[in-house]
């Protein structure tokens, strides 16, 4: 069993926009390293990677456009996040495909990309900062998370393409 989650990695332009946010040194604020920034579609927890790969491999994953913003906000008291809209149907498809494995979170999906963690309620200058960008989600990733004293190490185990509907011309 491995600690797993299903994620969307931001594209290069979005990563650049996130990098441009003010990251001042603040007591009680721990910034998420850039390679770890992602949108979690579903946290599985301890699960068998082969089973997860099999389930996701048969899923129909809809096309999506991730829309970030409009401002940096706090989530659950400790996380500093950029809200992400546009991936709800994709998250639903992932939850449906993997319903038989992993941890079950009864809360509704709330798209976000965590950029920092704080002590509960600790202030940060980045809260309220404006950010708007979007990217096309071409694939999702099954990711293992190895928790270490120096921070989490994420490894993409497998990627799965999102399906684009092809519009056919009907006029002849």
Long-range contacts (C-beta under 8 A, 24 or more apart in sequence): 1-46, 1-47, 1-48, 2-46, 2-47, 2-48, 2-49, 2-144, 3-45, 3-46, 3-144, 3-145, 3-146, 3-147, 4-44, 4-45, 4-46, 4-47, 4-49, 4-52, 4-102, 4-142, 4-143, 4-144, 4-145, 4-157, 5-40, 5-41, 5-42, 5-43, 5-44, 5-142, 5-143, 5-145, 6-40, 6-41, 6-42, 6-44, 6-52, 6-56, 6-94, 6-98, 6-140, 6-141, 6-142, 6-143, 7-38, 7-39, 7-40, 7-41, 7-140, 7-141, 7-143, 8-38, 8-39, 8-41, 8-64, 8-66, 8-87, 8-90, 8-137, 8-140, 8-141, 9-38, 9-141, 9-156, 10-37, 10-38, 10-39, 10-66, 10-113, 10-135, 11-135, 11-136, 13-133, 13-135, 14-66, 14-68, 14-133, 14-134, 14-135, 17-68, 17-131, 17-133, 18-82, 18-113, 18-115, 18-131, 21-72, 21-115, 21-126, 21-129, 21-131, 22-125, 22-126, 22-129, 23-126, 24-125, 24-126, 26-122, 26-123, 26-124, 26-125, 27-122, 28-118, 28-119, 28-122, 29-80, 29-116, 29-117, 29-118, 29-122, 29-124, 30-116, 30-117, 30-118, 31-115, 31-116, 32-114, 32-115, 32-116, 32-117, 33-151, 35-154, 36-151, 36-152, 36-154, 37-113, 37-114, 37-115, 38-113, 38-141, 38-143, 38-154, 39-66, 39-84, 39-87, 39-111, 39-112, 39-113, 41-87, 41-90, 41-91, 41-94, 41-95, 41-109, 41-140, 42-91, 42-94, 42-95, 42-98, 42-102, 43-102, 43-103, 43-105, 44-98, 44-101, 44-102, 44-103, 45-102, 45-103, 46-102, 46-103, 47-101, 47-102, 48-101, 49-142, 49-144, 49-157, 49-158, 51-101, 52-98, 52-101, 52-102, 52-142, 53-142, 53-157, 53-158, 55-97, 55-98, 55-100, 55-101, 56-94, 56-97, 56-98, 56-140, 56-142, 56-158, 56-160, 57-158, 57-160, 58-97, 59-93, 59-94, 59-96, 59-97, 59-160, 60-93, 60-163, 61-90, 61-93, 61-94, 61-140, 61-160, 61-161, 61-162, 61-163, 62-89, 62-90, 62-93, 62-162, 62-163, 63-136, 63-137, 63-162, 63-163, 63-164, 63-165, 64-89, 64-90, 64-136, 64-137, 64-162, 65-134, 65-135, 65-136, 65-137, 66-111, 66-134, 66-135, 66-136, 66-137, 67-132, 67-134, 68-113, 68-131, 68-132, 68-133, 68-134, 69-130, 69-131, 69-132, 69-133, 70-130, 70-131, 70-132, 71-128, 71-129, 71-130, 71-131, 72-115, 72-126, 72-127, 72-128, 72-129, 72-131, 73-127, 73-128, 74-127, 75-110, 75-112, 75-114, 77-120, 77-121, 78-117, 78-118, 78-119, 78-120, 79-112, 79-114, 79-116, 79-117, 79-118, 80-114, 80-115, 80-116, 80-117, 80-118, 80-124, 80-126, 80-127, 81-112, 81-113, 81-114, 81-115, 82-112, 82-113, 82-115, 82-131, 83-110, 83-111, 83-112, 84-111, 84-112, 84-113, 85-111, 86-111, 86-134, 87-111, 87-137, 90-137, 90-140, 90-162, 94-140, 137-162, 138-162
